Amino acid sequence: MPTAGAHILVYPFLTSGHIIPLLDLTHRLITRGLNVTVIITPNNSSLLDSLISSHPSSSLQTLILPTPSWSATSSNRLISMMRGLRELHYPALRTWFRSHPSPPVAILSDFFLGWTQQLASEVGVPRVVFSPSGALALSVSYALWTDLPKSEDPNNQNFQLSFPKIPNCPTYPWFQISRFYRECKEGDPDWELYRSCFLEDKASWGVVLNSATEVERDYIDHMKKDAGHDRVWAVGPMLPPDDDLAGSTSRGGSAAVQSHEVLKWLDSHQDNSVVYVCFGSRQNIPESTKLAQLFAESVDGTGPQRSKAKELKEAVMKAVSKGGSSDRDLDAFVRSINELES
């Protein structure tokens, strides 16, 4: 028998770094009583296996939509994915909403799916943005594509770009700004599509962040002030429960190295003797660059950096614990969704 909670549609962007945290959030939404339909494509459907096995079909439904052809619409793969999803899924979702006997009361979709704001408006439900990263990154993206700042010296890649509307925001050298923003021009269809995505995100009813208030309080407060409402919920970071060993190993699909082998290797080393560095799934490192040089330049294993890392870890663990800020925000988000049904 279905639970008493409202029905919500969850739509992740179709890359694993975006799918996994939103599925982790989906698990928490279901355990708090919501009924969820998750959109997925056939090539990513295996990522749902663990979630499906953990929840009854009355609480969790899947909506499998076809995978677009990425290569046909743009030379930029990200833009091709964004455009392909819109062209193929928008009409299918509109039809699905109108024919569903009990359609969702809201759409929770990834920030790369800005067009779902228009879909939500058309079918008469609010759209909530999900950001798999934090409030600062999303605030900078909003400011970048809203205000369209320019470099005073296009030939100077170290020109410092500031975002004065964002409190305590770092300045960024021009080369660190989105390459797509720097190299494409206004009026270009791809550039306009990318910009419209973030403008539609900014116009959405609410935002759910994979972050914690203790870590990004200034930026979360800024997002609320900029939006003109308090519907900004920091519910992260999305992590599997400590006692969910099965979920921890299956949530990302198959891996080249099994998690127990990684844990065994880590256990064989002394405390504080291993450094973890993540360059991101889309980062290109020049072949001539030595990793040791990168470690030496960016990581200091002693002193204030280690103390700061420990402080942030403690703050995050407190936030996601029962009664912590992320736990409270998640409860508040679920209440807001249930109120839409009344």
C-alpha atoms as one frame of an Amber mdcrd trajectory, in Angstrom:
protein
   0.000   0.000   0.000   1.446   3.431  -0.913   2.704   5.612   1.872   0.830
   8.744   2.834   3.478  11.125   1.513   3.302  13.187  -1.640   4.526  11.987
  -5.030   7.636  13.672  -6.475   9.486  13.193  -9.776  13.286  12.911  -9.497
  15.321  13.553 -12.647  19.137  13.281 -12.444  21.493  14.458 -15.153  22.754
  11.334 -16.856  26.346  11.112 -15.649  27.322   9.097 -12.583  28.647  12.057
 -10.589  25.190  13.627 -10.836  23.091  10.451 -10.642  24.645   8.923  -7.507
  24.119  11.796  -5.029  20.567  12.347  -6.264  19.810   8.647  -5.802  21.286
   8.850  -2.294  18.899  11.734  -1.662  16.036   9.735  -3.176  16.646   6.987
  -0.603  16.301   9.540   2.188  13.148  11.033   0.692  11.497   7.610   0.545
  12.490   6.754   4.118  10.791  10.014   5.148   7.552   8.966   3.506   7.577
  10.467   0.025   6.606   8.462  -3.033   9.196   8.908  -5.778   9.363   8.283
  -9.510  12.952   8.321 -10.805  13.796   9.015 -14.437  16.619   6.930 -15.838
  17.867   5.768 -19.238  18.558   2.119 -20.110  22.354   2.517 -20.047  22.218
   3.856 -16.471  19.425   1.703 -15.085  21.804  -0.594 -13.171  22.618   2.310
 -10.839  19.075   1.950  -9.502  19.418  -1.716  -8.532  20.434  -1.079  -4.925
  17.687   1.502  -4.443  15.020  -0.753  -5.962  16.024  -3.657  -3.721  15.726
  -1.446  -0.635  12.236  -0.039  -1.182   8.799  -1.420  -2.106   7.410  -0.625
  -5.532   4.580   1.307  -3.887   7.107   3.950  -2.780   9.560   3.855  -5.684
   8.741   3.791  -9.374  11.093   4.098 -12.328  10.413   5.916 -15.575  12.785
   4.647 -18.234  13.204   7.099 -21.086  15.327   6.566 -24.218  18.943   7.672
 -24.430  19.419  10.571 -26.862  22.038  10.526 -29.582  24.720  12.790 -28.145
  26.832  13.372 -31.217  24.235  14.753 -33.591  23.558  18.203 -32.168  26.795
  19.867 -31.017  30.555  19.500 -30.973  30.423  20.076 -27.197  29.385  16.825
 -25.500  27.830  18.494 -22.450  25.709  20.812 -24.591  24.810  17.892 -26.834
  23.568  15.958 -23.808  21.582  18.917 -22.492  19.944  19.577 -25.850  19.361
  15.907 -26.605  17.638  15.294 -23.280  15.371  18.297 -23.773  14.370  17.415
 -27.313  13.689  13.748 -26.553  12.379  13.834 -22.977  10.345  17.047 -22.825
   7.431  15.810 -24.997   7.546  12.359 -23.387   7.337  13.824 -19.882   4.555
  16.222 -20.827   2.498  13.298 -22.101   3.369  11.199 -19.029   2.249  13.935
 -16.623  -1.046  14.476 -18.416  -1.879  10.771 -18.543  -0.750   9.812 -15.019
  -3.618   9.021 -12.616  -1.726  10.598  -9.704   1.029  12.811 -11.127   3.862
  14.214  -9.010   3.303  17.420  -7.077   6.834  18.625  -7.870   9.868  17.985
 -10.066  13.307  17.670  -8.440  15.876  17.866 -11.240  19.599  18.413 -11.719
  20.941  21.909 -12.399  21.944  20.898 -15.941  18.254  20.292 -16.697  17.101
  23.914 -16.584  14.448  23.255 -19.227  12.464  21.253 -16.660  11.489  24.622
 -15.170   9.483  25.304 -18.332   8.059  21.781 -18.239   7.035  22.212 -14.597
   5.291  25.475 -15.413   3.459  23.860 -18.300   2.153  20.932 -16.222   1.399
  23.152 -13.235   3.862  21.961 -10.564   6.885  23.615  -8.915  10.397  22.664
  -9.945  13.227  22.258  -7.422  16.861  22.421  -8.550  19.256  19.775  -7.249
  22.906  20.786  -7.088  25.328  17.859  -6.640  27.909  20.429  -5.507  27.802
  23.367  -3.116  26.264  26.803  -2.763  29.378  28.787  -3.707  29.773  27.042
  -7.070  26.101  27.471  -7.910  26.108  31.124  -6.772  29.085  31.856  -9.030
  27.350  30.150 -11.973  24.192  32.174 -11.387  26.176  35.425 -11.171  28.293
  34.564 -14.199  25.397  33.839 -16.528  23.139  36.565 -15.143  25.582  39.482
 -15.006  27.836  38.393 -17.912  31.089  39.913 -16.559  33.880  40.527 -19.050
  37.650  40.493 -18.847  39.172  43.950 -19.161  42.131  42.380 -20.936  41.095
  39.295 -22.987  44.748  38.457 -23.631  45.538  38.271 -19.910  44.587  34.823
 -18.668  45.417  35.886 -15.110  42.954  38.762 -15.084  41.158  38.597 -11.730
  37.389  38.320 -12.026  35.364  39.190  -8.934  31.752  38.609  -7.955  31.007
  41.489  -5.567  27.384  40.478  -4.956  28.489  37.194  -3.354  29.801  37.668
   0.213  33.330  36.447   0.951  33.647  35.210  -2.614  37.180  34.561  -3.910
  38.378  36.256  -7.059  39.193  33.955  -9.956  41.835  34.281 -12.665  40.216
  34.379 -16.075  41.593  30.972 -17.061  39.648  29.341 -14.198  36.315  30.626
 -15.470  34.225  28.163 -17.456  35.949  27.552 -20.774  32.571  27.506 -22.447
  31.814  31.004 -21.108  35.227  32.350 -22.161  35.459  30.881 -25.639  31.904
  30.960 -26.992  30.060  34.139 -27.895  26.656  35.576 -27.091  24.188  34.658
 -29.796  25.776  31.271 -30.424  22.984  28.664 -29.995  25.089  26.518 -27.667
  26.093  29.523 -25.544  22.467  30.682 -25.307  21.279  27.180 -24.361  23.819
  26.948 -21.560  22.927  30.394 -20.264  19.190  29.705 -20.392  19.778  26.587
 -18.279  21.123  28.598 -15.347  18.592  31.396 -15.759  15.801  28.814 -15.563
  17.484  27.245 -12.544  17.537  30.604 -10.831  13.822  31.070 -11.542  12.875
  27.725 -10.005  10.708  27.361  -6.911  13.514  26.042  -4.703  17.029  24.597
  -4.486  18.381  21.499  -2.749  22.142  21.568  -2.178  24.487  18.648  -1.614
  26.217  20.722   1.051  25.935  21.711   4.711  25.107  25.019   6.370  28.118
  24.733   8.684  30.416  24.724   5.660  28.698  27.282   3.395  26.486  29.428
   5.605  27.397  32.742   3.916  26.689  31.414   0.436  23.447  29.683   1.412
  22.230  32.908   3.036  23.220  34.741  -0.159  21.213  32.315  -2.303  18.131
  32.893  -0.152  18.548  36.657  -0.330  19.160  36.566  -4.084  16.127  34.336
  -4.669  13.872  36.372  -2.395  12.688  33.333  -0.419  13.946  30.698   2.052
  13.348  27.633  -0.117  17.036  26.690  -0.171  17.796  23.450   1.636  21.337
  22.226   2.366  20.892  18.487   2.938  24.360  17.095   2.317  26.812  15.769
   1.847  25.000  12.746   0.460  26.812   9.719   1.851  25.723   6.112   2.373
  24.993   5.252   6.014  27.948   3.880   7.977  26.211   0.538   8.443  25.161
   0.212   4.791  28.142  -1.731   3.506  26.214  -3.268   0.617  24.936   0.098
  -0.561  28.380   1.621  -0.248  29.832  -0.890  -2.665  27.014  -0.899  -5.234
  25.847   2.721  -5.400  28.266   3.618  -8.202  28.003   0.428 -10.239  30.930
  -1.842 -10.956  34.448  -0.694 -10.080  37.931  -1.569 -11.323  39.028  -2.075
  -7.707  36.614  -3.485  -5.151  35.947  -1.333  -2.089  37.120  -4.008   0.354
  40.483  -4.076  -1.416  40.777  -0.293  -1.050  39.889  -0.540   2.653  42.414
  -3.348   3.129  45.113  -1.215   1.498  44.220   1.808   3.621  44.257  -0.289
   6.804  47.806  -1.389   5.985  49.060   2.207   6.310  49.658   4.350   9.334
  47.145   7.038  10.291  47.616  10.356   8.482  50.010   8.809   5.965  47.740
   8.743   2.878  46.723  11.756   0.781  43.587  11.613  -1.371  43.532  13.926
  -4.378  40.619  14.154  -6.813  41.136  16.078 -10.045  37.532  15.700 -11.209
  36.103  13.553 -13.972  36.573  16.236 -16.645  40.032  17.484 -15.653  42.871
  17.114 -18.152  46.377  16.980 -16.682  49.239  17.728 -19.111  51.451  14.718
 -19.734  54.505  16.731 -18.764  53.060  17.460 -15.328  54.359  15.265 -12.560
  51.783  14.249  -9.984  54.374  14.679  -7.260  54.666  18.333  -8.227  50.902
  18.763  -7.988  50.878  17.159  -4.564  53.702  19.374  -3.359  52.048  22.528
  -4.662  48.501  21.839  -3.475  48.766  19.647  -0.393  50.461  20.347   2.891
  50.109  17.470   5.335  50.840  19.560   8.394  49.864  22.828  10.008  46.737
  24.919   9.413  45.491  23.030   6.348  45.255  19.772   8.269  43.575  21.520
  11.188  41.085  23.152   8.820  40.344  19.828   7.125  39.682  18.208  10.502
  37.440  21.095  11.518  35.404  20.826   8.303  35.091  17.055   8.668  33.741
  17.402  12.188  31.296  20.098  11.063  30.022  17.947   8.197  29.597  14.841
  10.338  27.645  16.889  12.852  25.449  18.338  10.095  24.408  14.946   8.690
  23.849  13.322  12.092  20.375  13.068  13.614  19.215  16.567  14.489  22.066
  18.243  12.578  21.476  21.086  10.137  21.379  18.866   7.027  19.033  16.422
   8.732  16.727  19.287   9.744  16.813  20.818   6.262  15.899  17.475   4.734
  12.912  17.184   7.063  11.910  20.757   6.168  12.132  19.980   2.448   9.917
  16.904   2.833   7.370  18.958   4.792   7.330  21.574   2.022   6.693  18.920
  -0.620   3.899  17.320   1.421   2.284  20.745   1.859   2.007  21.045  -1.916
  -0.439  18.160  -1.911  -2.790  19.683   0.643
